[in-house]
Amino acid sequence: MNESKLDRLRALIRPMGKVAVAYSGGVDSALLLRVSRDVLGNNVLAIMNVTSLTAPGEEDEAVSSARSMGVETIIVRSDPLNDVEFRRNTTERCYHCKRIVLGAITTAARDRGVEKVIDGTHVDDLSEDRPGRRALVEMGVRSPLQEAGLRKEDVRAIARQLSVPSADRPSSPCLATRLPFNQEITAEALRMVGEAEKVLKDLGLRTVRVRHHGVVARIEVPPGDIAALVDMREEIVQRFKRIGFIYVTADLQGFRSGSMSEAVDPR
C-alpha cells in the first residue's frame, strides 16, 4: 500500500520539473523534500520561514535534516507578528499567518527562478478546520502528499522506509497554537512558551505542549507521562517561574492536538 502511494507521489512530482518545498523540518515537509530530491535532483529548493513563532532549536534541526538529504536550506524571515490581524488571534489566525509565510517563501522561490511551490499538507489535514488551507489555494501552492492520498500514518511509514531524519519526530505546530483564541499574540508570550517547552524536552519528555493562559502555564503531555511530570514538579515549577509564569498546572486530560479550540467549539 505504502509503495503504491510512494509511486503515486513520485509520479505527481516528476512533471513539475523544478520546485521549492515550503519546509519546516517536520516529517511532512521533510518527506516531501526527500522524495522531490530523489525525483528531481538539484532542481529542488528547501525554503524555511523562520520567525518568533519558530520553537527554539527548530531551525538548526531543520537545516541539519535537509543537509543530510543533500539539500541546503534557504532561510527567509517574514514575521506574522508584524500583522495586526494575526496578532488579534481570531479563529482566522492561521489564514493570516499562511498568507505571510507562504508569500515570503513564494517570493524567495521566484527570485531564484522557481515558480512552483509545494507544501506538506496531507489527507488527515482535510478533516480539521484549518483556515490556512484557504491561503494555500489562493496562492497556488500544491500539496502532493494530499494529492497522492497519503495520511499521517503513511507519511511516517514512508519516511522511516526512506530513512528521513525526522520520521519519528513528534508533530510541533507553531507556537501561536499555545495561546487561547482572542488572547493577543505577543513576542513575550511566544518566548515563554518556547522556553518552557524546551525545559520539558530537556528533562526527557518528548511530546509536550505548554498552553499560555496569561500568568498560568497549562502543561499537556501524553497520559502515560503525567506521573513523570509530577515527579519532576519541583524543578519544573522553579524553572517555569524563572521564565515568567506564576502558576504551573498539569492538564489531567493529557496531550491532545488542538485543545485550544475546545473553548471555541466544544465537542
Sequence and secondary structure as in RCSB ss.txt:
>XXXX:A:sequence
MNESKLDRLRALIRPMGKVAVAYSGGVDSALLLRVSRDVLGNNVLAIMNVTSLTAPGEEDEAVSSARSMGVETII
VRSDPLNDVEFRRNTTERCYHCKRIVLGAITTAARDRGVEKVIDGTHVDDLSEDRPGRRALVEMGVRSPLQEAGL
RKEDVRAIARQLSVPSADRPSSPCLATRLPFNQEITAEALRMVGEAEKVLKDLGLRTVRVRHHGVVARIEVPPGD
IAALVDMREEIVQRFKRIGFIYVTADLQGFRSGSMSEAVDPR
>XXXX:A:secstr
 HHHHHHHHHHHHGGG SEEEE  SSHHHHHHHHHHHHHHTTSEEEEEE  TTS TTHHHHHHHHHHHTT  EEE
E   GGG HHHHHT TTHHHHHHHHHHHHHHHHHHHTT  EEE    GGGGGS  THHHHHHHHT B HHHHTT 
 HHHHHHHHHHTT TTTT      GGGGS TTS   HHHHHHHHHHHHHHHHTT  S EEEEETTEEEEE  GGG
HHHHHHTHHHHHHHHHHHT SEEEE TT   TTGGGGGTS  
